[in-house]
Amino acid sequence: MPMQILRGLYSPDTRPVALTIGNFDGVHAGHQALLNELRATAQARGLSTAVVIFEPHPREFFTPQQAPARLTNLREKLELFASMNIDRVHVCRFNAQFAQMGAADFIHALHEKLSAKFVLIGDDFRFGSGRAGDFALMEKIGLQRGFAVQSMRSVLHSDVRISSTAVRAALAAGDMHMAHRYLGRPYSISGRVEHGDGLGKKIGFPTANIQLKHNRPPLSGIFVVRVHGDGLAPMQGVASLGVRPTVRQDGKAVLEVHVFDFSRDIYNKHMRLDFLHKLRDEEKYPDVETLTRQIALDVEHAKQWFMLHG
């Protein structure tokens, strides 16, 4: 049965659920451990699984300029939940009204509107107006209302707590291997292929421009990538993610990929790029000819990486 996607704290399905709550940015290995625990408990208790998430991220609502770079857009997050066999996802629109909901009212909504019989939350999760809600309050109201509450300890890797913050730090440092460890998979960005300015084709390296849903991606530079999409076999390529300082001055981030030995029309197709290895930082060159020579080197280095790593 396909995963249900519902808006807000409402469901037409009154069957009891095992439920968790969070932002789940990146759906990293810590999140995956929590979701696996939720699924196992649901199966043991004969419950469906439900996840409650917030859109936008609360920090994007309160302090948009200071909010962290997104690891996953909503579509990517939902695809990852579906891959983990979650039954139902509630996407709560985080706005001024939702931000004013008290912690106790939020818990009552989980129980009464979503039929929560078991709630699993991270050990540091806070919720409700002023972030006043915590595990102790959830547990107290659970005892009063007759639903079970359990906390999930942090997942560690080499004594480092796996978190969205740790993933962002690894990506910002260009450490794709560590990001892979924290995520349990290569970091990826997916989006629709858009029309670009055609410069790549003019200089002999045609590129596909991938739509970015957020203007501040968590990484930048030139990368070895594996490209997936629309029934095509995985393909090898090299991608540039940055502001293209040699040819643009608007400062807007652009993601473009040159796929090796590929010439099909993929405009408007949805593609996913797995970032496997960082080749270098983005640079500004004196002219397009110098840029073209560097792109040729990047392509050669990416092909050599695939020869060594597959």
Buried (B, 14 or more C-beta within 10 A) or exposed (E): EEBBEBEEBEBEBEEBBBBBBBBBBBBBBBBBBBBEBBBEBBEEEEBBBBBBBBBBBBBBBEEEEEBBBBBBBBEBBBBBBBEBEBBBBBBBEBEEEBBEBBBBBBBBBBBEBBBBBBBBBBEEBBBBBEEEBBBEBBBEBBEEBEBBBBBBEBBEEEEBBBBBEBBBBBBEEBBBEBBBBBBBBBBBBBBBBBEBBEBBEEBEBBBBBBBBBBEEBBBBBBBBBBBBBEEBEEBBBBBBBBBBEBEEEEEEBBBBBBBEEBEEEBEEBBBBBBBBBBBEEBEEBEEEEEBBEBBEEBBEBBBEBBEEEE
